[in-house]
Amino acid sequence: MHTILTHAAAVHCINVNTENLKLARIALSRLGLIGRSNERDRRPSDDEIAELLEYFDNKTNMIIPMGRVIRFAIATAMRLEEIFKIDWSDVDLKKKLVVVRDRKDPRHKDGNDQKVPLLNLTGFNAWQLLLEQKILTGGKGRVFPYHHKSAGTAFQRGRDVLGIDDLHFYDLRHEATSRLFEAGLTIEKVALVTGYKDWKMLRRCTHLKPESLQNLQTEVQFTEEEHIRFVAKS
């Protein structure tokens, strides 16, 4: 509301007094009636992921290969819609890259195409999974030729059948982002894979497990210089 009123005063020359609104916000905040929403930090456990994969892999009457979709989501950190939008013409088989068209970005609604490397760093090999789909589709049309909403519904049903509480498909993106950091990638490299351009958003989707840092071969360096470079590009 404060932003709207300030915009009205600055752009449309409307005489608006925002001081009372500011005072009201302070009072409501101190009373605990308003505040920032809690950040979601849900990561599926290894057991939950294993249960989901076993459930879908054994569901032979299912058209959508949900087991492969889940693996690909964790391997690439892609959103559900992004996975099902990829066309084989967007895949560079030589460079092992895929172009994600019009990737979601609060600053750019259209034309935000991004090249994403297909890696093997999260426990699942994105490139191998893509080749498996190539065999099924013949390398024509969409890589996953199904509707993303149907896949979302299937995921929810499988989750409910298994009794897994409060897990969304989007949480797999959080899982993938966290695993990329745990694998030793720097902020800039994780940003390149996930598409996040704002460090605040990248941080909100990262929930590291302390025990995962024990076996890192390459330590993640969150230096001030790196952070400055990243923010400057945002």
Buried (B, 14 or more C-beta within 10 A) or exposed (E): EEEEBEEBBEEEEEEBEBEEBEEEBEEEEEEEEEEEEEEBEEBBEEEBBEBBBEBBBEBEEBEBBBBBBBBBBBBBBBBBBBBBBBBBEBBEEEEBBBBBBBBEBEEEEEEBEBEBBBBBBBBBBBBEBBEBBBEEBEBEEBBBBBEBEEBBEBBEEBBEEBEBEEBBBBBBBBBBBBBBBBBBBBBEBBBBBBBBBBBEBBEBBBBBEEEEEEEEEEEBEEEEEEEEEBEEEE
